[in-house]
Amino acid sequence: MKIGIIGAGKVGIALGHVLQNKGFAIVAVASRREESLDLARNYIPGKCLYTKNVSEVVREADVIAITTQDREINAVAQEIFRKADKLDRKLFFHTSGAHPATELSPLEQKGAILGSLHPLQTFPDVNSGIVALPRTYIFIEGDEKAIPVLDLLASTIGFKAVRIESKNKVLYHLSAVFMCNLLTALMHTGEGIANRIGIDLMPFFPIIETTLRNIETKGPLLSLTGPVVRGDAETVASHLEAIKGMEPQESVYRMLSLVALEMARERKTLKPEEMEKLESVLKSR
């Protein structure tokens, strides 16, 4: 199997590095930027073509990974479609979490097999991605002919390959955004409050780590602690008074506390009157 990579960003380089170290032949890497190709040379060395011409990758490889940003995937597919005579038996897959394999649909007209392979992981840089991949779930979908190859690649790259239906990609990606990107935004919001009294993030890491371990073992519902699940409306009211007019902190606090209130309702930890009082406090302005 000869593998080519179009898009020498953090994801593409990390995947290429891992696959090469596992014995797969990475034969070509394409990027518009010379500095990205230089980075690829460092992580994916050896007999590999580094080029700015995507057609060269298509010519050299049997399996082509399109690891560009989401908004560029279809444009790359259109470019390959215009320049290629035929693509029989070549497998193309992209690494978007939000889009199905049909983002590459122009290539199907010339005989290509289509798929998508998305590591459920965050890639702030190449090194952290490489370190994280062995414990990462890899979600795959696409043509039936693509699945065996994608399953092999995903199982090699990460912890486990998981098949997902194409129609569910958007909700899958949305859930990942909540649990990764918006978690980071939430930490930033909390950091803004702590900074006002001269505290940085460091003292909070032990409680964050313990919370994540609890969620891993017991799930979010049973891991919830704090004033809402205890029915402590007075503390909640004092929090709202302290952040009155502070945005986005106040709005985030109200909305997430209402989610916590629904979790308390599901757990049946509060009396009806406690629920009503908390809801009244959280919805008052």
N, C-alpha and C positions, 0 to 999 in steps of 0.2 A: 504494500500500500504506500503510494507516494502522496504526501500531504503538502498542500500549499496554503499559505495564509495571506489574505488580503486585509490589510489594516494592522500596522505594527504599533498598536497601543498597548496598554497594560494587560488587557485580557488576552489579546492575540499572542503577545510575547510569552506570557506566563503559561498559556496552554501549549505553545510550541516547545518551550523549554521542558515542561513535564513530559510531553509525548516523546521528544527526542531522547530524554534520559531513560525512558521506558523502552527504547529500541525502535521507535517508529522513525521513518525517514521523512524529515522535513526538507523538501527539495526547493522551495521557493517562498520568499516573503516579499510582499509589495507594500509600499507606502508612498504617499506624495512628498513626505518630508524626509530629507536626508538624515537629520538627527535621529528620527525614529528607526531608520534602517541601521544606523550606527549602534543604537541600543539593541536591536535585534541581533546584530553580529556578536555582541557580547554574551547574550543569553542563548542564542541558537547558532552555535558555531559550526564549522565543518563544511562539507560540500553542499552548500545551499546558495541559490541564486537570490541576490538582494536587488530589487528592481523597483522602478516607479511605474512600470507598465503591467497592468493587471492581466493583459493577454498572455504575457510570458508565464505567469503563475498558472493560468488555465491550461496552457500548453504542456507544462512540465508535470502537473499533478493529476492524480486520479480523484482525490478528495480535496475539495477546496473549502476552507473555512473563511467566511466573511465576517471579520471581527471589528468592523468599523462602528462608529456611532449609529444608533438606530435610524436617525434621519437620513443616513447616507446609504443604507442597505439597498433600497430599491434603485437608486441612481447607479450603484455599482452593477447591479443585475442588468439594468438597461444598457450600460456600457458594454458589458460582456456580450449581451445579446446582439448588439449592433456589430461587434467585431468578430464574433465566432461563426464559423460555417455550420458546425454541428457539435453537439456536446453529449453524444450518446455514451451512456454508461458512466458518465462523470457525476459524482455526488457533490452537491453544493449544500452547505449548511451555514446559517448565521447564528450568532450568539446572543441575540436579543431575548430578554425575558418577556417583553410586552407583545411582540409580534409573532405570528405563526410562520410556518415555512412558506406560505403563499406570498410572503413579501418578496420572494425570489421567483414568482410565477412566470416572468418573461422567459426564463431559462428552460422551463418545461417544454416550451414550443420547439426547442431544438434538441430535445431528447434527454435533458438533464434529470437527475433524481434529486429531490429537494428535502431538506430537513432543517430542524433547529436544535441547538444544543446550548443550554443555558446553565452555567454554574450558579447555584444559589449562594452567592458569596459577594462580599464587597472587595473592591480592588483599589485601595488608595494609592498603591504603587506596585511595581512588578514583584519585588521581593516578598511583600506580605501576602500577595496572591499566591505565589509559589508555595509558601509555607502553609497557607490555609487550605489549598486544594485537596490534599489527601483526606481531609475530614468533611469535605463538601459534597452535598447531594447535587447531582447533575440531572436536570430535567430535559427530556428529549421528546420530539414529535416530528411528524412528517410522513412522507410516502412510506408504504409498507416495505418497499425495497431498501429504503434508507435505514430503517430501524435497526437491523442487525449490526450494521457498521457503527451507527451512532451509539448503540448500547455498548459495543466493544470500546469505543473511544471514551465514552463517559465513565465506564467502569475502570478504565486505565487512569484517567485523569483524576477522578475523585473517589469518594467513599462509596457511593451507590448511584446507579442509574435509575431514574424514575420516569416512567412514561406519563405524559399529560396530553389531554385532548386539546386540539388546536383552538376550539371555541372557548377554552378556559384560560388561555394565556393572559388576557388582560387582568382577570381577577387574581390569578397567580402572582402576576407582577405587582398588582396593587397591594396584596398582602405583604409582599417582600418590602415594598416601600414603607408601609406602616412599621414593620418590625426592624427595619434597618435605617433607612434615611430619616424617617420622622422620629425615630428613637434618638438619633443624633440631634435633630432639631429640638427635641424635648430637653435633652441634656444641656444644650446651649441656652434654652430658656431658663432652666433652673440655675445655670451658672451665672446668668445675668442678675438673678436675685442675690445669690451668695456673694457675688463681687461687691454688692452695695455695702456689705458689712465686712469687707476685707478677707473673705474666705475664697480660696480657689477650689478646683475640683478634687484635689488629692484626698482630702478627708472623706469624700463620698464614695471612693472606689470600693472599699470593703462592703458597704451596704448595697451598692450596685451589683457586685459580684455575687453576694449572698442571695439577692433577689433573683438574679438570673439562674442560679443553681436551684432555687426553690421552684421557679417556673419550669425548669427542665425536668424536675422529678415529680412535681405535683400539678403542673399546669397553672395558667394565669389565675383562674377563678379561686382556687384554694390558696394561692400565694398572696392574695391581696391583704394588706394590713393598713393601719392608719385611721384617721379620725372618721372618715365616711363609713367604713365597715363597722366601726364601733358605735356609730350613732352620735358622735360628738359634734353637735351642731354649733356649739359655742366656739370651739376651736376653728371650725370652718368659717364662721362669721368673722373671727379675728384675722384669719388669713386674708379674707376678701377686703377687710378694712385696711390691712397693711399694704396690699397691692392695688388699692383703688386708683384707677387712672393709669396704671402701668400696663402698657400693651407691648407685645401680645400676651404677657404673663397672665393678666386677669382673665382674658377670654379662654386661654388654654386651660387654666385652673378650673373655671366653671364647667367647660365642656367635658374634661376628663373626669372631674368629680361626679358629674351626672352619669358617666359610664360606670364609675365605681359604685354609684348608688344602684344602678341596675344589677351589677354583680352582687351587691349585698342583698337585693331582692331575690335573686336566684339562689343565693346561699341561705336565705331565710334567717339572717342574723339579727334583723331589726324588727321592732314592733311597728304596726301601721302608723302610729302617731310619730314615731321617730323618723320614719321614711318621709312623711308629709312635712315635718319641720325642716329636714335637710333639703328637700326639694324646694321648699319656699325660700330658704336662705340662698340656695344656689341660683335661683331664677330671679331673685330680687335685684333691682338696680338702684 
